[in-house]
Amino acid sequence: MFSWKSVFMPGAHPRDPISSKTSIGAMHYPAWLARELHKGREFEVVKVFIQTEHHCLLDGTAVEFRANLTYDVPKELAEIFIAEREGALPIAVLMEPGTEPRRAKDESKVIVKVKMLSTQKSSPDGISVLDYKGGETYDLPKPIADGFLREGWAELKTSKDDKEEK
């Protein structure tokens, strides 16, 4: 079990805690989940589609859920996200209605090779911030690689690409 608390973002008001402004210091949810799984925590998760950007505290850590993305979230959190909200859309909708929750996978142990298209910073452990330089190739944990790929900051490298470079 974990603790959850909605966070009122700058520019939001109590009836609508969602804001289009990004929270400084908020960890993107996949990085939070990877960190918690790496620490040995276990969650039963369900897949949800986030309809509106949401920031909250999970076990005291500021976490952001980006709009129009699909996430595996703990079932307790999914119940909060899909609940009716007066005058607003639910934060999320279930992607697999009627399915049983499943164990979250620790994808932080899955390594993906990417070539950075631009220089970016990321924090694999939620503590240290590392620079990933544009034009360089890195072996990264899947959650971090997925974020770079989704944002268009990196491209996936395959073993075929490595052979062509030699």
Secondary structure, DSSP 4 states (H G I P E B T S, - for coil): ---EEE-PPTT-BTTB---SSPPTTPEEHHHHHHHHHHTT---EEEEEEE-S-EEEEETTEEEEE-TT-EEEEEHHHHHHHTS-BTTB--SEEESSTTPPPEEPP-GGGSEEEEEESS-EEE-TTSS--EEE-TT-EEEEEHHHHHHHHHHTSEEE--HHHHHHH-
